[in-house]
Amino acid sequence: MWFNQCMTCEFKTIALIGKYQSPEVAEAVLRLANYLRGLGIAVLIEQGTASSTGLTAGFTVASYDEIGARADLAVVLGGDGTLLNSACRLAAYNVPLAGVNQGRLGFLTDISREVALDKIGEILQGRYTEESRILLDAEVLRGGQRVFHTVALNDVVVNKGELGRMIEFDLRVDGEFVYTQRSDGMIVSTPTGSTAYALSANGPILHPSVEGIALVPMCPHALTARPITLPDHCCIEIVLLPPHDSRVHFDGQSRYDTRAGDTVRITRSPHRVRLLHPPGYSYFAMLREKLHWSSTPRHG
């Protein structure tokens, strides 16, 4: 029955991506790979995962570009950081992702490893909900020329780096000057990233369906500098003022050292991330668990 269902399902080829350079995920990757092959599904093992786990024999090893071209679904085994990296690398290919957490459940990797086979099985049967998340397109301009470009699912963070002192910058939105700020930096966050670094800086929690981008100042010199949420069609520019250099982080995965006079320009990416959730997924249940919100007290 399983075999017949999966032979006619929409997922003919599935890629498995494990936590970066983490040999301990080998058992979980192998178990899922054998399960999928038993259902007649073609399995791709991401090449970094294959090399770190030793699963190079008997499976098709594929780069992210090959996964993007061939896979109908990518299953990420690791934590939220692993999914962030995979999502950004596969976004241009429109490949949906499902996240299996190898430790505590994450904000993005919502499938527990203990029930991974059952939950993936439900997705293969077509029993899932699909969610679309926006990406940020980020570039650094120097003398009007692009010197760095990437995408981010969570956030773009401009901060003081290792300087240990405040930086100063102009904020512009759609070409209009907003203010000059002295602070430790600025977090530019998607709704996905609103429960990450931005949350610790007292930023707002944005539901994933909100089409907005949050600007969250980090320890601003002026106490009146507050977080603000903008429509996600805005173009945000952070212009670094002399004599301050800074550092820009993208999802905490990569970084770029900027110089005084550089402009960090952030817009919504034309690509989006597709996340698949098995039955029973609830955004608010996830928030209750991760943020330790209490349930309503019962009286009487």
GUMIMAR-328914 format. One record per residue (C-alpha): chain; x, y, z; residue number from 1. Coordinates in pm, 1 decimal. Layout:
// residues N
   kette          X          Y          Z    nr
       A          X          Y          Z   NUM
...
//
This chain:
// residues 300
   kette          X          Y          Z    nr
       A        0.0        0.0        0.0     1
       A      278.1      242.9       97.6     2
       A      473.3      148.9     -212.4     3
       A      180.4      207.4     -446.4     4
       A       91.3      538.6     -288.8     5
       A      444.3      673.1     -308.4     6
       A      491.6      557.8     -665.2     7
       A      210.8      793.9     -764.6     8
       A      288.9     1075.1     -521.3     9
       A      440.5     1410.2     -614.7    10
       A      778.2     1336.8     -456.2    11
       A      970.1     1112.1     -695.6    12
       A     1317.2     1227.7     -589.3    13
       A     1405.7     1338.4     -235.9    14
       A     1732.1     1493.6     -121.0    15
       A     1867.5     1443.0      231.1    16
       A     2077.0     1717.2      389.0    17
       A     2243.3     1667.2      726.3    18
       A     2391.3     1906.0      977.0    19
       A     2719.1     2046.9      847.3    20
       A     3020.4     1828.5      926.9    21
       A     2824.0     1627.4     1179.5    22
       A     2902.1     1254.5     1164.0    23
       A     2643.6     1182.2     1435.1    24
       A     2356.7     1236.3     1187.8    25
       A     2478.7      943.1      976.6    26
       A     2243.7      692.6     1140.9    27
       A     1938.3      915.5     1095.1    28
       A     2027.2      992.7      732.2    29
       A     2085.5      625.2      653.0    30
       A     1762.1      517.1      820.2    31
       A     1557.9      771.9      625.9    32
       A     1740.2      698.0      299.4    33
       A     1668.4      325.3      327.3    34
       A     1307.5      397.5      419.6    35
       A     1259.5      615.7      111.3    36
       A     1432.0      370.3     -121.4    37
       A     1203.3       98.8        9.9    38
       A      913.0      307.8     -114.5    39
       A     1060.7      332.0     -461.8    40
       A     1173.9      692.9     -421.5    41
       A     1505.6      811.7     -566.3    42
       A     1735.5      945.6     -293.6    43
       A     2003.9     1212.9     -326.9    44
       A     2256.9     1271.9      -48.4    45
       A     2397.4     1625.6      -35.0    46
       A     2770.6     1600.7      -99.9    47
       A     2884.1     1764.9      224.9    48
       A     2651.8     1534.7      417.2    49
       A     2779.9     1232.1      228.4    50
       A     3143.5     1310.5      299.2    51
       A     3097.4     1385.9      669.4    52
       A     2881.2     1078.7      733.2    53
       A     3064.8      836.8      505.3    54
       A     2748.4      764.4      304.9    55
       A     2920.8      788.4      -30.7    56
       A     2870.1      427.7     -139.4    57
       A     2536.6      301.9     -265.8    58
       A     2372.3      645.4     -285.7    59
       A     2366.5      923.6     -539.9    60
       A     2571.1     1215.5     -408.7    61
       A     2458.6     1558.8     -528.4    62
       A     2561.1     1923.7     -496.8    63
       A     2307.3     2187.8     -398.3    64
       A     2275.2     2287.6     -764.2    65
       A     2204.4     1926.7     -859.9    66
       A     1953.8     1896.2     -576.7    67
       A     1784.7     2212.1     -699.3    68
       A     1759.7     2073.8    -1050.1    69
       A     1645.2     1721.8     -960.6    70
       A     1476.3     1702.3     -619.9    71
       A     1103.3     1731.4     -555.7    72
       A     1166.2     1768.3     -181.2    73
       A     1464.5     1825.1       46.1    74
       A     1457.6     1683.8      398.8    75
       A     1695.6     1861.4      634.6    76
       A     1823.2     1667.0      935.7    77
       A     1982.7     1895.0     1192.7    78
       A     1873.5     2217.9     1353.8    79
       A     1742.4     2555.0     1242.8    80
       A     2089.8     2665.9     1133.9    81
       A     2113.2     2374.1      892.8    82
       A     1773.1     2454.7      748.4    83
       A     1857.4     2825.6      716.5    84
       A     2164.1     2743.0      511.2    85
       A     1984.1     2489.0      294.4    86
       A     1684.2     2714.5      238.2    87
       A     1897.0     3001.5      112.7    88
       A     2098.1     2776.0     -117.8    89
       A     1787.9     2613.1     -266.1    90
       A     1546.4     2907.3     -275.0    91
       A     1616.0     2991.9     -638.2    92
       A     1510.7     2637.6     -734.5    93
       A     1172.2     2644.0     -558.0    94
       A     1241.9     2311.4     -384.7    95
       A     1021.1     2259.1      -76.8    96
       A     1187.5     2166.6      252.0    97
       A     1090.5     1964.0      556.7    98
       A     1295.8     1987.0      874.6    99
       A     1379.2     1699.9     1110.4   100
       A     1539.1     1824.3     1430.4   101
       A     1814.2     1607.9     1571.7   102
       A     1791.4     1769.2     1915.5   103
       A     1524.9     1990.5     2063.3   104
       A     1250.0     2098.8     1826.3   105
       A     1334.8     2420.0     1646.9   106
       A     1136.9     2709.8     1510.1   107
       A     1188.7     2576.4     1156.7   108
       A     1282.8     2210.3     1204.4   109
       A      952.9     2104.7     1358.1   110
       A      961.1     1726.5     1307.4   111
       A     1098.6     1531.0     1603.0   112
       A     1359.0     1267.9     1513.8   113
       A     1168.9     1008.3     1719.5   114
       A      870.8     1023.0     1480.4   115
       A     1056.9     1131.0     1166.9   116
       A      968.0      828.5      952.7   117
       A      598.7      852.7     1040.3   118
       A      582.4     1226.0      975.6   119
       A      776.4     1207.4      648.0   120
       A      545.7      923.6      549.3   121
       A      245.1     1148.9      603.9   122
       A      400.2     1418.6      386.4   123
       A      461.8     1160.4      112.6   124
       A       93.3     1069.7      127.3   125
       A        6.5     1432.4       56.7   126
       A      -92.8     1503.5      414.6   127
       A       87.5     1828.4      483.7   128
       A       46.6     2203.3      494.4   129
       A      274.2     2425.5      289.5   130
       A      406.1     2756.7      414.0   131
       A      581.6     3026.6      214.0   132
       A      847.2     3245.1      380.3   133
       A     1005.4     3559.0      237.2   134
       A     1380.3     3600.5      190.2   135
       A     1588.4     3915.0      210.8   136
       A     1813.3     4011.9      -77.7   137
       A     2117.9     4189.7       68.2   138
       A     2405.9     4367.6     -100.9   139
       A     2695.4     4587.3        6.1   140
       A     2770.5     4884.7     -218.3   141
       A     3107.1     5061.0     -217.2   142
       A     3145.6     5368.1     -434.3   143
       A     2817.2     5275.6     -599.6   144
       A     2946.0     4929.6     -699.6   145
       A     2827.1     4600.4     -555.9   146
       A     3104.9     4426.3     -363.0   147
       A     2898.5     4158.5     -188.2   148
       A     2560.2     3994.7     -239.6   149
       A     2366.2     3718.3      -67.1   150
       A     2021.1     3622.3       61.1   151
       A     1896.2     3567.8      415.6   152
       A     1592.4     3391.7      557.1   153
       A     1617.5     3521.6      914.9   154
       A     1795.5     3853.5      922.3   155
       A     2065.9     4090.2      810.4   156
       A     2254.1     4235.6     1107.4   157
       A     2480.0     4540.0     1082.0   158
       A     2688.1     4570.2     1398.4   159
       A     3005.7     4712.7     1544.2   160
       A     3199.2     4390.6     1495.5   161
       A     3504.8     4370.9     1718.2   162
       A     3543.0     4746.9     1759.3   163
       A     3373.2     4756.3     2096.6   164
       A     3218.8     5098.4     2036.4   165
       A     2903.8     5231.2     1880.4   166
       A     2872.5     5282.1     1507.3   167
       A     2686.4     5562.4     1333.9   168
       A     2478.2     5529.9     1020.9   169
       A     2202.1     5687.6      816.5   170
       A     1883.8     5490.3      762.9   171
       A     1697.4     5540.1      436.0   172
       A     1373.1     5377.1      326.2   173
       A     1279.2     5392.2      -41.4   174
       A     1537.0     5666.6      -83.9   175
       A     1393.4     5884.6      193.9   176
       A     1611.8     5977.9      490.1   177
       A     1464.3     5843.9      815.7   178
       A     1729.5     5921.0     1078.6   179
       A     2093.4     5909.6     1177.7   180
       A     2148.9     5659.6     1455.1   181
       A     2431.2     5583.6     1695.7   182
       A     2399.4     5233.0     1832.9   183
       A     2556.6     4889.8     1846.7   184
       A     2388.7     4823.0     1514.1   185
       A     2063.2     4735.3     1340.0   186
       A     1877.2     4408.9     1284.3   187
       A     1672.8     4386.8      966.2   188
       A     1446.4     4086.8     1014.3   189
       A     1191.5     3884.0      821.4   190
       A      889.0     3740.0     1004.4   191
       A     1085.4     3413.7     1021.3   192
       A     1374.2     3592.5     1191.2   193
       A     1148.9     3783.2     1428.4   194
       A     1175.4     3495.5     1677.0   195
       A     1555.2     3478.7     1643.1   196
       A     1812.8     3750.8     1718.4   197
       A     1557.2     4029.9     1678.6   198
       A     1351.3     3888.1     1964.5   199
       A     1642.3     3921.0     2207.9   200
       A     1668.4     4289.4     2109.9   201
       A     1300.4     4344.3     2201.2   202
       A     1179.4     4333.4     1843.5   203
       A      820.7     4242.2     1751.4   204
       A      710.6     3886.7     1675.7   205
       A      571.4     3881.0     1323.0   206
       A      346.9     3596.9     1212.6   207
       A      497.3     3425.5      904.9   208
       A      204.2     3538.7      689.9   209
       A      270.6     3906.9      766.0   210
       A      427.4     4070.8      461.1   211
       A      661.6     4288.7      663.2   212
       A     1024.7     4355.2      752.8   213
       A     1120.0     4458.2     1106.9   214
       A     1394.7     4710.9     1183.0   215
       A     1525.9     4656.9     1535.7   216
       A     1794.9     4892.4     1673.9   217
       A     2060.5     4731.5     1893.2   218
       A     2128.8     4926.8     2213.7   219
       A     2059.8     5268.7     2054.3   220
       A     2215.5     5578.7     2210.1   221
       A     1877.6     5752.8     2184.6   222
       A     1619.8     5571.1     2394.4   223
       A     1345.8     5692.1     2160.7   224
       A     1476.9     5471.8     1877.5   225
       A     1218.4     5194.9     1864.9   226
       A     1160.0     4890.2     1644.2   227
       A      952.8     4958.7     1336.7   228
       A      785.1     4722.7     1091.0   229
       A      784.5     4819.1      724.0   230
       A      601.6     4675.1      423.1   231
       A      819.7     4412.4      262.1   232
       A      825.0     4597.0      -70.2   233
       A     1045.2     4870.1       81.0   234
       A     1410.3     4922.4       -5.9   235
       A     1612.6     4967.7      312.4   236
       A     1955.4     5130.6      303.8   237
       A     2199.4     5160.1      592.0   238
       A     2478.8     5403.5      508.9   239
       A     2781.3     5375.4      737.6   240
       A     2918.9     5710.9      843.9   241
       A     3290.2     5787.3      892.9   242
       A     3498.4     5699.7     1076.3   243
       A     3315.2     5378.6     1163.2   244
       A     3371.4     5043.9      997.5   245
       A     3130.4     4762.5     1078.4   246
       A     3046.6     4401.0     1011.8   247
       A     2735.9     4260.9      844.7   248
       A     2603.2     3915.7      933.5   249
       A     2356.7     3720.2      720.9   250
       A     2151.8     3462.3      913.7   251
       A     2456.0     3417.7     1137.2   252
       A     2589.1     3196.4      856.3   253
       A     2813.3     3437.3      666.8   254
       A     2952.9     3784.9      721.0   255
       A     3117.3     4074.4      541.7   256
       A     3339.6     4346.5      685.0   257
       A     3220.6     4686.5      565.0   258
       A     3397.9     5020.6      556.9   259
       A     3289.8     5373.7      638.2   260
       A     3090.3     5505.3      344.6   261
       A     2956.6     5163.9      240.4   262
       A     2583.8     5114.8      191.2   263
       A     2402.7     4797.7      297.0   264
       A     2095.1     4770.6       75.8   265
       A     1820.3     4524.8      167.7   266
       A     1509.5     4435.1      -30.1   267
       A     1271.8     4143.0      -45.9   268
       A     1411.0     3865.3     -261.4   269
       A     1208.8     3753.9     -563.2   270
       A     1250.7     3399.4     -430.9   271
       A     1065.5     3247.0     -139.1   272
       A     1124.4     2946.1       84.2   273
       A      868.0     2666.3       80.6   274
       A      829.5     2474.9      407.4   275
       A      621.1     2158.7      439.0   276
       A      469.5     2068.2      775.4   277
       A      305.8     1733.9      863.5   278
       A      -44.3     1722.8     1013.3   279
       A      -70.8     1873.5     1358.6   280
       A      176.3     2157.0     1304.7   281
       A       78.9     2478.2     1482.4   282
       A      277.1     2801.8     1476.2   283
       A      134.3     2909.0     1811.4   284
       A      200.9     2570.9     1971.2   285
       A      560.3     2605.8     1856.0   286
       A      581.5     2952.5     2012.0   287
       A      434.1     2824.1     2339.1   288
       A      698.2     2555.1     2357.4   289
       A      999.6     2753.7     2243.7   290
       A      919.4     3076.0     2431.9   291
       A      781.7     2894.6     2738.6   292
       A      446.5     3065.6     2726.2   293
       A      208.6     2930.9     2985.9   294
       A     -140.2     2802.8     2919.0   295
       A     -444.4     2979.0     3058.9   296
       A     -488.9     2896.0     3431.3   297
       A     -797.0     2695.2     3509.1   298
       A    -1029.2     2817.2     3780.3   299
       A    -1285.7     2638.5     3989.6   300
//
